[in-house]
């Protein structure tokens, strides 16, 4: 019996699975901002600035994973 050959790199598959974390992170950040704005509309500017900082951190982690998918062989 001949084993199946997998073409390509498993790094791409790993990065594809790793994108679920940042996607959920961004969703939770903005869902929390929407929930907080619904509860206290006057606190929206403070929540939005914090949300954008959190969004930048989460997206930076996604970009690090993207780079590592190409570096690690």
PQR file with spaces between the fields and no chain letter, atoms N, CA, C, O and H, PARSE charges and radii, in Angstrom:
ATOM       1  N    UNK     1       0.845   -1.169    0.000 -0.4000 1.5000
ATOM       2  CA   UNK     1       0.000    0.000    0.000 -0.0000 2.0000
ATOM       3  C    UNK     1       0.895    1.239    0.000  0.5500 1.7000
ATOM       4  O    UNK     1       1.841    1.327    0.783 -0.5500 1.4000
ATOM       5  N    UNK     2       0.598    2.179   -0.869 -0.4000 1.5000
ATOM       6  CA   UNK     2       1.384    3.407   -0.986 -0.0000 2.0000
ATOM       7  C    UNK     2       0.728    4.485   -0.130  0.5500 1.7000
ATOM       8  O    UNK     2      -0.463    4.751   -0.285 -0.5500 1.4000
ATOM       9  H    UNK     2      -0.170    2.107   -1.505  0.4000 1.0000
ATOM      10  N    UNK     3       1.503    5.124    0.789 -0.4000 1.5000
ATOM      11  CA   UNK     3       0.905    6.190    1.592 -0.0000 2.0000
ATOM      12  C    UNK     3       0.599    7.410    0.730  0.5500 1.7000
ATOM      13  O    UNK     3       1.247    7.658   -0.287 -0.5500 1.4000
ATOM      14  H    UNK     3       2.471    4.908    0.915  0.4000 1.0000
ATOM      15  N    UNK     4      -0.385    8.146    1.156 -0.4000 1.5000
ATOM      16  CA   UNK     4      -0.754    9.356    0.413 -0.0000 2.0000
ATOM      17  C    UNK     4       0.308   10.420    0.614  0.5500 1.7000
ATOM      18  O    UNK     4       0.836   10.580    1.714 -0.5500 1.4000
ATOM      19  H    UNK     4      -0.912    7.945    1.982  0.4000 1.0000
ATOM      20  N    UNK     5       0.615   11.138   -0.435 -0.4000 1.5000
ATOM      21  CA   UNK     5       1.577   12.226   -0.350 -0.0000 2.0000
ATOM      22  C    UNK     5       0.831   13.536   -0.160  0.5500 1.7000
ATOM      23  O    UNK     5      -0.169   13.808   -0.825 -0.5500 1.4000
ATOM      24  H    UNK     5       0.186   11.008   -1.328  0.4000 1.0000
ATOM      25  N    UNK     6       1.336   14.330    0.751 -0.4000 1.5000
ATOM      26  CA   UNK     6       0.742   15.635    1.005 -0.0000 2.0000
ATOM      27  C    UNK     6       1.645   16.675    0.369  0.5500 1.7000
ATOM      28  O    UNK     6       2.803   16.814    0.762 -0.5500 1.4000
ATOM      29  H    UNK     6       2.148   14.109    1.290  0.4000 1.0000
ATOM      30  N    UNK     7       1.145   17.385   -0.579 -0.4000 1.5000
ATOM      31  CA   UNK     7       1.930   18.429   -1.225 -0.0000 2.0000
ATOM      32  C    UNK     7       1.799   19.730   -0.463  0.5500 1.7000
ATOM      33  O    UNK     7       0.795   19.965    0.210 -0.5500 1.4000
ATOM      34  H    UNK     7       0.204   17.272   -0.898  0.4000 1.0000
ATOM      35  N    UNK     8       2.798   20.564   -0.564 -0.4000 1.5000
ATOM      36  CA   UNK     8       2.756   21.846    0.108 -0.0000 2.0000
ATOM      37  C    UNK     8       3.383   21.768    1.481  0.5500 1.7000
ATOM      38  O    UNK     8       4.151   20.854    1.783 -0.5500 1.4000
ATOM      39  H    UNK     8       3.613   20.373   -1.110  0.4000 1.0000
ATOM      40  N    UNK     9       3.051   22.718    2.290 -0.4000 1.5000
ATOM      41  CA   UNK     9       3.659   22.812    3.605 -0.0000 2.0000
ATOM      42  C    UNK     9       2.586   22.778    4.687  0.5500 1.7000
ATOM      43  O    UNK     9       1.501   23.336    4.523 -0.5500 1.4000
ATOM      44  H    UNK     9       2.427   23.460    2.045  0.4000 1.0000
ATOM      45  N    UNK    10       2.897   22.134    5.763 -0.4000 1.5000
ATOM      46  CA   UNK    10       1.960   22.118    6.886 -0.0000 2.0000
ATOM      47  C    UNK    10       1.947   23.458    7.617  0.5500 1.7000
ATOM      48  O    UNK    10       1.062   23.712    8.434 -0.5500 1.4000
ATOM      49  H    UNK    10       3.779   21.681    5.897  0.4000 1.0000
ATOM      50  N    UNK    11       2.933   24.323    7.323 -0.4000 1.5000
ATOM      51  CA   UNK    11       2.938   25.649    7.939 -0.0000 2.0000
ATOM      52  C    UNK    11       1.698   26.440    7.530  0.5500 1.7000
ATOM      53  O    UNK    11       1.121   27.170    8.337 -0.5500 1.4000
ATOM      54  H    UNK    11       3.652   24.117    6.659  0.4000 1.0000
ATOM      55  N    UNK    12       1.300   26.290    6.283 -0.4000 1.5000
ATOM      56  CA   UNK    12       0.104   26.997    5.815 -0.0000 2.0000
ATOM      57  C    UNK    12      -1.138   26.512    6.538  0.5500 1.7000
ATOM      58  O    UNK    12      -2.006   27.307    6.899 -0.5500 1.4000
ATOM      59  H    UNK    12       1.768   25.697    5.627  0.4000 1.0000
ATOM      60  N    UNK    13      -1.222   25.225    6.746 -0.4000 1.5000
ATOM      61  CA   UNK    13      -2.357   24.675    7.493 -0.0000 2.0000
ATOM      62  C    UNK    13      -2.341   25.172    8.936  0.5500 1.7000
ATOM      63  O    UNK    13      -3.380   25.518    9.497 -0.5500 1.4000
ATOM      64  H    UNK    13      -0.517   24.579    6.452  0.4000 1.0000
ATOM      65  N    UNK    14      -1.154   25.204    9.525 -0.4000 1.5000
ATOM      66  CA   UNK    14      -1.031   25.705   10.895 -0.0000 2.0000
ATOM      67  C    UNK    14      -1.418   27.158   11.010  0.5500 1.7000
ATOM      68  O    UNK    14      -2.083   27.552   11.968 -0.5500 1.4000
ATOM      69  H    UNK    14      -0.309   24.923    9.069  0.4000 1.0000
ATOM      70  N    UNK    15      -1.008   27.966   10.040 -0.4000 1.5000
ATOM      71  CA   UNK    15      -1.389   29.376   10.081 -0.0000 2.0000
ATOM      72  C    UNK    15      -2.889   29.529    9.879  0.5500 1.7000
ATOM      73  O    UNK    15      -3.517   30.383   10.504 -0.5500 1.4000
ATOM      74  H    UNK    15      -0.467   27.646    9.261  0.4000 1.0000
ATOM      75  N    UNK    16      -3.460   28.715    9.018 -0.4000 1.5000
ATOM      76  CA   UNK    16      -4.906   28.777    8.826 -0.0000 2.0000
ATOM      77  C    UNK    16      -5.669   28.492   10.107  0.5500 1.7000
ATOM      78  O    UNK    16      -6.679   29.135   10.394 -0.5500 1.4000
ATOM      79  H    UNK    16      -2.949   28.021    8.510  0.4000 1.0000
ATOM      80  N    UNK    17      -5.183   27.528   10.876 -0.4000 1.5000
ATOM      81  CA   UNK    17      -5.816   27.245   12.171 -0.0000 2.0000
ATOM      82  C    UNK    17      -5.523   28.338   13.189  0.5500 1.7000
ATOM      83  O    UNK    17      -6.348   28.630   14.055 -0.5500 1.4000
ATOM      84  H    UNK    17      -4.363   27.006   10.644  0.4000 1.0000
ATOM      85  N    UNK    18      -4.342   28.940   13.079 -0.4000 1.5000
ATOM      86  CA   UNK    18      -3.955   29.973   14.042 -0.0000 2.0000
ATOM      87  C    UNK    18      -4.715   31.275   13.827  0.5500 1.7000
ATOM      88  O    UNK    18      -4.748   32.115   14.726 -0.5500 1.4000
ATOM      89  H    UNK    18      -3.672   28.703   12.375  0.4000 1.0000
ATOM      90  N    UNK    19      -5.320   31.463   12.674 -0.4000 1.5000
ATOM      91  CA   UNK    19      -6.087   32.687   12.447 -0.0000 2.0000
ATOM      92  C    UNK    19      -7.391   32.698   13.228  0.5500 1.7000
ATOM      93  O    UNK    19      -8.021   33.748   13.357 -0.5500 1.4000
ATOM      94  H    UNK    19      -5.294   30.781   11.944  0.4000 1.0000
ATOM      95  N    UNK    20      -7.802   31.564   13.746 -0.4000 1.5000
ATOM      96  CA   UNK    20      -9.041   31.528   14.528 -0.0000 2.0000
ATOM      97  C    UNK    20      -8.911   32.322   15.821  0.5500 1.7000
ATOM      98  O    UNK    20      -9.873   32.951   16.262 -0.5500 1.4000
ATOM      99  H    UNK    20      -7.290   30.711   13.641  0.4000 1.0000
ATOM     100  N    UNK    21      -7.721   32.299   16.437 -0.4000 1.5000
ATOM     101  CA   UNK    21      -7.510   33.043   17.682 -0.0000 2.0000
ATOM     102  C    UNK    21      -7.682   34.539   17.517  0.5500 1.7000
ATOM     103  O    UNK    21      -8.489   35.140   18.227 -0.5500 1.4000
ATOM     104  H    UNK    21      -6.939   31.789   16.079  0.4000 1.0000
ATOM     105  N    UNK    22      -6.945   35.167   16.593 -0.4000 1.5000
ATOM     106  CA   UNK    22      -7.139   36.603   16.388 -0.0000 2.0000
ATOM     107  C    UNK    22      -8.542   36.973   15.915  0.5500 1.7000
ATOM     108  O    UNK    22      -9.059   38.032   16.271 -0.5500 1.4000
ATOM     109  H    UNK    22      -6.290   34.679   16.016  0.4000 1.0000
ATOM     110  N    UNK    23      -9.153   36.111   15.120 -0.4000 1.5000
ATOM     111  CA   UNK    23     -10.512   36.403   14.661 -0.0000 2.0000
ATOM     112  C    UNK    23     -11.480   36.453   15.840  0.5500 1.7000
ATOM     113  O    UNK    23     -12.323   37.345   15.926 -0.5500 1.4000
ATOM     114  H    UNK    23      -8.733   35.251   14.830  0.4000 1.0000
ATOM     115  N    UNK    24     -11.351   35.494   16.740 -0.4000 1.5000
ATOM     116  CA   UNK    24     -12.208   35.503   17.926 -0.0000 2.0000
ATOM     117  C    UNK    24     -11.870   36.668   18.845  0.5500 1.7000
ATOM     118  O    UNK    24     -12.756   37.260   19.462 -0.5500 1.4000
ATOM     119  H    UNK    24     -10.665   34.768   16.670  0.4000 1.0000
ATOM     120  N    UNK    25     -10.581   36.995   18.932 -0.4000 1.5000
ATOM     121  CA   UNK    25     -10.165   38.121   19.767 -0.0000 2.0000
ATOM     122  C    UNK    25     -10.772   39.432   19.302  0.5500 1.7000
ATOM     123  O    UNK    25     -11.284   40.203   20.113 -0.5500 1.4000
ATOM     124  H    UNK    25      -9.861   36.515   18.431  0.4000 1.0000
ATOM     125  N    UNK    26     -10.719   39.688   18.003 -0.4000 1.5000
ATOM     126  CA   UNK    26     -11.299   40.917   17.453 -0.0000 2.0000
ATOM     127  C    UNK    26     -12.808   40.928   17.656  0.5500 1.7000
ATOM     128  O    UNK    26     -13.385   41.961   17.994 -0.5500 1.4000
ATOM     129  H    UNK    26     -10.303   39.061   17.345  0.4000 1.0000
ATOM     130  N    UNK    27     -13.437   39.797   17.454 -0.4000 1.5000
ATOM     131  CA   UNK    27     -14.887   39.720   17.643 -0.0000 2.0000
ATOM     132  C    UNK    27     -15.270   40.018   19.089  0.5500 1.7000
ATOM     133  O    UNK    27     -16.223   40.755   19.341 -0.5500 1.4000
ATOM     134  H    UNK    27     -12.968   38.957   17.180  0.4000 1.0000
ATOM     135  N    UNK    28     -14.529   39.446   20.037 -0.4000 1.5000
ATOM     136  CA   UNK    28     -14.845   39.690   21.457 -0.0000 2.0000
ATOM     137  C    UNK    28     -14.574   41.135   21.857  0.5500 1.7000
ATOM     138  O    UNK    28     -15.321   41.709   22.649 -0.5500 1.4000
ATOM     139  H    UNK    28     -13.755   38.848   19.832  0.4000 1.0000
ATOM     140  N    UNK    29     -13.512   41.724   21.316 -0.4000 1.5000
ATOM     141  CA   UNK    29     -13.207   43.121   21.652 -0.0000 2.0000
ATOM     142  C    UNK    29     -14.346   44.027   21.229  0.5500 1.7000
ATOM     143  O    UNK    29     -14.849   44.812   22.032 -0.5500 1.4000
ATOM     144  H    UNK    29     -12.906   41.257   20.672  0.4000 1.0000
ATOM     145  N    UNK    30     -14.757   43.925   19.973 -0.4000 1.5000
ATOM     146  CA   UNK    30     -15.792   44.836   19.494 -0.0000 2.0000
ATOM     147  C    UNK    30     -17.179   44.465   19.998  0.5500 1.7000
ATOM     148  O    UNK    30     -18.046   45.334   20.096 -0.5500 1.4000
ATOM     149  H    UNK    30     -14.349   43.287   19.320  0.4000 1.0000
ATOM     150  N    UNK    31     -17.410   43.202   20.319 -0.4000 1.5000
ATOM     151  CA   UNK    31     -18.681   42.842   20.949 -0.0000 2.0000
ATOM     152  C    UNK    31     -18.771   43.461   22.344  0.5500 1.7000
ATOM     153  O    UNK    31     -19.843   43.891   22.772 -0.5500 1.4000
ATOM     154  H    UNK    31     -16.706   42.496   20.239  0.4000 1.0000
ATOM     155  N    UNK    32     -17.646   43.501   23.042 -0.4000 1.5000
ATOM     156  CA   UNK    32     -17.632   44.128   24.368 -0.0000 2.0000
ATOM     157  C    UNK    32     -17.845   45.630   24.273  0.5500 1.7000
ATOM     158  O    UNK    32     -18.511   46.219   25.124 -0.5500 1.4000
ATOM     159  H    UNK    32     -16.776   43.152   22.694  0.4000 1.0000
ATOM     160  N    UNK    33     -17.282   46.255   23.241 -0.4000 1.5000
ATOM     161  CA   UNK    33     -17.481   47.707   23.060 -0.0000 2.0000
ATOM     162  C    UNK    33     -18.940   47.994   22.747  0.5500 1.7000
ATOM     163  O    UNK    33     -19.510   48.949   23.274 -0.5500 1.4000
ATOM     164  H    UNK    33     -16.741   45.776   22.550  0.4000 1.0000
ATOM     165  N    UNK    34     -19.549   47.181   21.899 -0.4000 1.5000
ATOM     166  CA   UNK    34     -20.961   47.389   21.579 -0.0000 2.0000
ATOM     167  C    UNK    34     -21.821   47.201   22.816  0.5500 1.7000
ATOM     168  O    UNK    34     -22.749   47.975   23.052 -0.5500 1.4000
ATOM     169  H    UNK    34     -19.086   46.405   21.471  0.4000 1.0000
ATOM     170  N    UNK    35     -21.521   46.183   23.603 -0.4000 1.5000
ATOM     171  CA   UNK    35     -22.266   45.940   24.832 -0.0000 2.0000
ATOM     172  C    UNK    35     -22.071   47.089   25.823  0.5500 1.7000
ATOM     173  O    UNK    35     -23.029   47.552   26.441 -0.5500 1.4000
ATOM     174  H    UNK    35     -20.767   45.554   23.411  0.4000 1.0000
ATOM     175  N    UNK    36     -20.833   47.542   25.969 -0.4000 1.5000
ATOM     176  CA   UNK    36     -20.568   48.646   26.891 -0.0000 2.0000
ATOM     177  C    UNK    36     -21.201   49.948   26.454  0.5500 1.7000
ATOM     178  O    UNK    36     -21.676   50.724   27.283 -0.5500 1.4000
ATOM     179  H    UNK    36     -20.055   47.165   25.467  0.4000 1.0000
ATOM     180  N    UNK    37     -21.210   50.193   25.139 -0.4000 1.5000
ATOM     181  CA   UNK    37     -21.839   51.410   24.622 -0.0000 2.0000
ATOM     182  C    UNK    37     -23.346   51.365   24.826  0.5500 1.7000
ATOM     183  O    UNK    37     -23.969   52.395   25.082 -0.5500 1.4000
ATOM     184  H    UNK    37     -20.824   49.562   24.465  0.4000 1.0000
ATOM     185  N    UNK    38     -23.928   50.192   24.715 -0.4000 1.5000
ATOM     186  CA   UNK    38     -25.364   50.073   24.950 -0.0000 2.0000
ATOM     187  C    UNK    38     -25.701   50.333   26.417  0.5500 1.7000
ATOM     188  O    UNK    38     -26.770   50.857   26.730 -0.5500 1.4000
ATOM     189  H    UNK    38     -23.421   49.355   24.507  0.4000 1.0000
ATOM     190  N    UNK    39     -24.782   49.963   27.317 -0.4000 1.5000
ATOM     191  CA   UNK    39     -25.039   50.177   28.747 -0.0000 2.0000
ATOM     192  C    UNK    39     -24.734   51.603   29.193  0.5500 1.7000
ATOM     193  O    UNK    39     -25.476   52.185   29.983 -0.5500 1.4000
ATOM     194  H    UNK    39     -23.914   49.537   27.063  0.4000 1.0000
ATOM     195  N    UNK    40     -23.620   52.170   28.672 -0.4000 1.5000
ATOM     196  CA   UNK    40     -23.234   53.534   29.046 -0.0000 2.0000
ATOM     197  C    UNK    40     -22.760   54.281   27.807  0.5500 1.7000
ATOM     198  O    UNK    40     -21.571   54.258   27.489 -0.5500 1.4000
ATOM     199  H    UNK    40     -23.017   51.697   28.030  0.4000 1.0000
ATOM     200  N    UNK    41     -23.668   54.937   27.111 -0.4000 1.5000
ATOM     201  CA   UNK    41     -23.297   55.618   25.871 -0.0000 2.0000
ATOM     202  C    UNK    41     -22.260   56.729   26.067  0.5500 1.7000
ATOM     203  O    UNK    41     -21.489   57.015   25.150 -0.5500 1.4000
ATOM     204  H    UNK    41     -24.634   54.955   27.369  0.4000 1.0000
ATOM     205  N    UNK    42     -22.230   57.349   27.226 -0.4000 1.5000
ATOM     206  CA   UNK    42     -21.282   58.448   27.453 -0.0000 2.0000
ATOM     207  C    UNK    42     -19.842   57.963   27.589  0.5500 1.7000
ATOM     208  O    UNK    42     -18.918   58.770   27.492 -0.5500 1.4000
ATOM     209  H    UNK    42     -22.856   57.116   27.970  0.4000 1.0000
ATOM     210  N    UNK    43     -19.629   56.680   27.808 -0.4000 1.5000
ATOM     211  CA   UNK    43     -18.282   56.129   27.947 -0.0000 2.0000
ATOM     212  C    UNK    43     -17.730   55.610   26.622  0.5500 1.7000
ATOM     213  O    UNK    43     -16.670   54.984   26.597 -0.5500 1.4000
ATOM     214  H    UNK    43     -20.380   56.024   27.886  0.4000 1.0000
ATOM     215  N    UNK    44     -18.431   55.861   25.531 -0.4000 1.5000
ATOM     216  CA   UNK    44     -18.012   55.330   24.227 -0.0000 2.0000
ATOM     217  C    UNK    44     -16.620   55.786   23.797  0.5500 1.7000
ATOM     218  O    UNK    44     -15.845   54.947   23.337 -0.5500 1.4000
ATOM     219  H    UNK    44     -19.292   56.370   25.551  0.4000 1.0000
ATOM     220  N    UNK    45     -16.253   57.064   23.920 -0.4000 1.5000
ATOM     221  CA   UNK    45     -14.902   57.451   23.458 -0.0000 2.0000
ATOM     222  C    UNK    45     -13.775   56.722   24.188  0.5500 1.7000
ATOM     223  O    UNK    45     -12.784   56.338   23.566 -0.5500 1.4000
ATOM     224  H    UNK    45     -16.882   57.746   24.294  0.4000 1.0000
ATOM     225  N    UNK    46     -13.913   56.530   25.481 -0.4000 1.5000
ATOM     226  CA   UNK    46     -12.882   55.822   26.234 -0.0000 2.0000
ATOM     227  C    UNK    46     -12.819   54.352   25.829  0.5500 1.7000
ATOM     228  O    UNK    46     -11.738   53.773   25.719 -0.5500 1.4000
ATOM     229  H    UNK    46     -14.717   56.842   25.987  0.4000 1.0000
ATOM     230  N    UNK    47     -13.980   53.760   25.609 -0.4000 1.5000
ATOM     231  CA   UNK    47     -13.996   52.351   25.209 -0.0000 2.0000
ATOM     232  C    UNK    47     -13.443   52.155   23.807  0.5500 1.7000
ATOM     233  O    UNK    47     -12.768   51.159   23.545 -0.5500 1.4000
ATOM     234  H    UNK    47     -14.859   54.229   25.699  0.4000 1.0000
ATOM     235  N    UNK    48     -13.719   53.090   22.899 -0.4000 1.5000
ATOM     236  CA   UNK    48     -13.236   52.941   21.529 -0.0000 2.0000
ATOM     237  C    UNK    48     -11.719   53.046   21.466  0.5500 1.7000
ATOM     238  O    UNK    48     -11.080   52.299   20.725 -0.5500 1.4000
ATOM     239  H    UNK    48     -14.267   53.898   23.111  0.4000 1.0000
ATOM     240  N    UNK    49     -11.133   53.962   22.232 -0.4000 1.5000
ATOM     241  CA   UNK    49      -9.671   54.076   22.203 -0.0000 2.0000
ATOM     242  C    UNK    49      -9.025   52.815   22.758  0.5500 1.7000
ATOM     243  O    UNK    49      -8.019   52.348   22.224 -0.5500 1.4000
ATOM     244  H    UNK    49     -11.652   54.569   22.834  0.4000 1.0000
ATOM     245  N    UNK    50      -9.583   52.269   23.808 -0.4000 1.5000
ATOM     246  CA   UNK    50      -9.066   51.018   24.357 -0.0000 2.0000
ATOM     247  C    UNK    50      -9.283   49.863   23.375  0.5500 1.7000
ATOM     248  O    UNK    50      -8.427   48.987   23.251 -0.5500 1.4000
ATOM     249  H    UNK    50     -10.400   52.648   24.242  0.4000 1.0000
ATOM     250  N    UNK    51     -10.405   49.858   22.691 -0.4000 1.5000
ATOM     251  CA   UNK    51     -10.693   48.797   21.729 -0.0000 2.0000
ATOM     252  C    UNK    51      -9.710   48.829   20.565  0.5500 1.7000
ATOM     253  O    UNK    51      -9.273   47.780   20.092 -0.5500 1.4000
ATOM     254  H    UNK    51     -11.101   50.569   22.792  0.4000 1.0000
ATOM     255  N    UNK    52      -9.359   50.027   20.100 -0.4000 1.5000
ATOM     256  CA   UNK    52      -8.422   50.113   18.976 -0.0000 2.0000
ATOM     257  C    UNK    52      -7.024   49.663   19.388  0.5500 1.7000
ATOM     258  O    UNK    52      -6.304   49.074   18.581 -0.5500 1.4000
ATOM     259  H    UNK    52      -9.714   50.879   20.484  0.4000 1.0000
ATOM     260  N    UNK    53      -6.633   49.930   20.621 -0.4000 1.5000
ATOM     261  CA   UNK    53      -5.341   49.439   21.105 -0.0000 2.0000
ATOM     262  C    UNK    53      -5.376   47.909   21.186  0.5500 1.7000
ATOM     263  O    UNK    53      -4.429   47.247   20.759 -0.5500 1.4000
ATOM     264  H    UNK    53      -7.218   50.409   21.277  0.4000 1.0000
ATOM     265  N    UNK    54      -6.441   47.354   21.720 -0.4000 1.5000
ATOM     266  CA   UNK    54      -6.578   45.906   21.781 -0.0000 2.0000
ATOM     267  C    UNK    54      -6.631   45.280   20.401  0.5500 1.7000
ATOM     268  O    UNK    54      -6.060   44.212   20.180 -0.5500 1.4000
ATOM     269  H    UNK    54      -7.210   47.891   22.066  0.4000 1.0000
ATOM     270  N    UNK    55      -7.315   45.936   19.468 -0.4000 1.5000
ATOM     271  CA   UNK    55      -7.383   45.450   18.095 -0.0000 2.0000
ATOM     272  C    UNK    55      -5.994   45.414   17.469  0.5500 1.7000
ATOM     273  O    UNK    55      -5.647   44.453   16.782 -0.5500 1.4000
ATOM     274  H    UNK    55      -7.779   46.804   19.647  0.4000 1.0000
ATOM     275  N    UNK    56      -5.194   46.457   17.703 -0.4000 1.5000
ATOM     276  CA   UNK    56      -3.836   46.501   17.148 -0.0000 2.0000
ATOM     277  C    UNK    56      -2.963   45.387   17.717  0.5500 1.7000
ATOM     278  O    UNK    56      -2.178   44.780   16.989 -0.5500 1.4000
ATOM     279  H    UNK    56      -5.475   47.238   18.261  0.4000 1.0000
ATOM     280  N    UNK    57      -3.096   45.118   19.000 -0.4000 1.5000
ATOM     281  CA   UNK    57      -2.302   44.057   19.622 -0.0000 2.0000
ATOM     282  C    UNK    57      -2.697   42.690   19.068  0.5500 1.7000
ATOM     283  O    UNK    57      -1.833   41.868   18.762 -0.5500 1.4000
ATOM     284  H    UNK    57      -3.735   45.611   19.591  0.4000 1.0000
ATOM     285  N    UNK    58      -3.981   42.454   18.941 -0.4000 1.5000
ATOM     286  CA   UNK    58      -4.451   41.161   18.426 -0.0000 2.0000
ATOM     287  C    UNK    58      -4.018   40.978   16.972  0.5500 1.7000
ATOM     288  O    UNK    58      -3.594   39.889   16.585 -0.5500 1.4000
ATOM     289  H    UNK    58      -4.683   43.122   19.189  0.4000 1.0000
ATOM     290  N    UNK    59      -4.121   42.028   16.171 -0.4000 1.5000
ATOM     291  CA   UNK    59      -3.714   41.911   14.769 -0.0000 2.0000
ATOM     292  C    UNK    59      -2.203   41.764   14.644  0.5500 1.7000
ATOM     293  O    UNK    59      -1.724   41.112   13.717 -0.5500 1.4000
ATOM     294  H    UNK    59      -4.466   42.913   16.485  0.4000 1.0000
ATOM     295  N    UNK    60      -1.447   42.358   15.559 -0.4000 1.5000
ATOM     296  CA   UNK    60       0.007   42.178   15.527 -0.0000 2.0000
ATOM     297  C    UNK    60       0.362   40.720   15.786  0.5500 1.7000
ATOM     298  O    UNK    60       1.286   40.187   15.172 -0.5500 1.4000
ATOM     299  H    UNK    60      -1.837   42.887   16.312  0.4000 1.0000
ATOM     300  N    UNK    61      -0.361   40.077   16.686 -0.4000 1.5000
ATOM     301  CA   UNK    61      -0.121   38.659   16.933 -0.0000 2.0000
ATOM     302  C    UNK    61      -0.446   37.821   15.701  0.5500 1.7000
ATOM     303  O    UNK    61       0.237   36.838   15.415 -0.5500 1.4000
ATOM     304  H    UNK    61      -1.112   40.510   17.185  0.4000 1.0000
ATOM     305  N    UNK    62      -1.484   38.208   14.977 -0.4000 1.5000
ATOM     306  CA   UNK    62      -1.818   37.485   13.750 -0.0000 2.0000
ATOM     307  C    UNK    62      -0.721   37.672   12.702  0.5500 1.7000
ATOM     308  O    UNK    62      -0.384   36.727   11.988 -0.5500 1.4000
ATOM     309  H    UNK    62      -2.040   39.007   15.209  0.4000 1.0000
ATOM     310  N    UNK    63      -0.165   38.870   12.603 -0.4000 1.5000
ATOM     311  CA   UNK    63       0.914   39.113   11.641 -0.0000 2.0000
ATOM     312  C    UNK    63       2.182   38.365   12.025  0.5500 1.7000
ATOM     313  O    UNK    63       2.896   37.875   11.151 -0.5500 1.4000
ATOM     314  H    UNK    63      -0.438   39.637   13.183  0.4000 1.0000
ATOM     315  N    UNK    64       2.473   38.270   13.321 -0.4000 1.5000
ATOM     316  CA   UNK    64       3.632   37.485   13.751 -0.0000 2.0000
ATOM     317  C    UNK    64       3.461   36.021   13.345  0.5500 1.7000
ATOM     318  O    UNK    64       4.412   35.383   12.893 -0.5500 1.4000
ATOM     319  H    UNK    64       1.893   38.669   14.031  0.4000 1.0000
ATOM     320  N    UNK    65       2.266   35.501   13.505 -0.4000 1.5000
ATOM     321  CA   UNK    65       1.999   34.129   13.092 -0.0000 2.0000
ATOM     322  C    UNK    65       2.150   33.953   11.596  0.5500 1.7000
ATOM     323  O    UNK    65       2.632   32.916   11.139 -0.5500 1.4000
ATOM     324  H    UNK    65       1.493   36.019   13.872  0.4000 1.0000
ATOM     325  N    UNK    66       1.743   34.954   10.826 -0.4000 1.5000
ATOM     326  CA   UNK    66       1.878   34.902    9.373 -0.0000 2.0000
ATOM     327  C    UNK    66       3.352   34.863    8.968  0.5500 1.7000
ATOM     328  O    UNK    66       3.740   34.094    8.089 -0.5500 1.4000
ATOM     329  H    UNK    66       1.352   35.796   11.198  0.4000 1.0000
ATOM     330  N    UNK    67       4.158   35.687    9.607 -0.4000 1.5000
ATOM     331  CA   UNK    67       5.593   35.718    9.304 -0.0000 2.0000
ATOM     332  C    UNK    67       6.253   34.407    9.727  0.5500 1.7000
ATOM     333  O    UNK    67       7.071   33.857    8.990 -0.5500 1.4000
ATOM     334  H    UNK    67       3.843   36.312   10.322  0.4000 1.0000
ATOM     335  N    UNK    68       5.908   33.915   10.889 -0.4000 1.5000
ATOM     336  CA   UNK    68       6.506   32.669   11.362 -0.0000 2.0000
ATOM     337  C    UNK    68       6.124   31.470   10.491  0.5500 1.7000
ATOM     338  O    UNK    68       6.874   30.498   10.406 -0.5500 1.4000
ATOM     339  H    UNK    68       5.244   34.362   11.488  0.4000 1.0000
ATOM     340  N    UNK    69       4.968   31.539    9.852 -0.4000 1.5000
ATOM     341  CA   UNK    69       4.562   30.448    8.974 -0.0000 2.0000
ATOM     342  C    UNK    69       5.519   30.332    7.790  0.5500 1.7000
ATOM     343  O    UNK    69       5.716   29.240    7.256 -0.5500 1.4000
ATOM     344  H    UNK    69       4.358   32.328    9.921  0.4000 1.0000
ATOM     345  N    UNK    70       6.116   31.452    7.378 -0.4000 1.5000
ATOM     346  CA   UNK    70       7.051   31.417    6.256 -0.0000 2.0000
ATOM     347  C    UNK    70       8.490   31.201    6.701  0.5500 1.7000
ATOM     348  O    UNK    70       9.306   30.672    5.945 -0.5500 1.4000
ATOM     349  H    UNK    70       5.956   32.339    7.812  0.4000 1.0000
ATOM     350  N    UNK    71       8.802   31.611    7.934 -0.4000 1.5000
ATOM     351  CA   UNK    71      10.184   31.471    8.409 -0.0000 2.0000
ATOM     352  C    UNK    71      10.478   30.032    8.828  0.5500 1.7000
ATOM     353  O    UNK    71      11.505   29.470    8.448 -0.5500 1.4000
ATOM     354  H    UNK    71       8.139   32.040    8.547  0.4000 1.0000
ATOM     355  N    UNK    72       9.590   29.446    9.601 -0.4000 1.5000
ATOM     356  CA   UNK    72       9.800   28.087   10.115 -0.0000 2.0000
ATOM     357  C    UNK    72       9.542   27.090    8.995  0.5500 1.7000
ATOM     358  O    UNK    72       8.494   27.126    8.351 -0.5500 1.4000
ATOM     359  H    UNK    72       8.756   29.902    9.910  0.4000 1.0000
ATOM     360  N    UNK    73      10.481   26.219    8.770 -0.4000 1.5000
ATOM     361  CA   UNK    73      10.294   25.215    7.702 -0.0000 2.0000
ATOM     362  C    UNK    73      10.340   23.826    8.252  0.5500 1.7000
ATOM     363  O    UNK    73      10.202   22.860    7.501 -0.5500 1.4000
ATOM     364  H    UNK    73      11.333   26.190    9.293  0.4000 1.0000
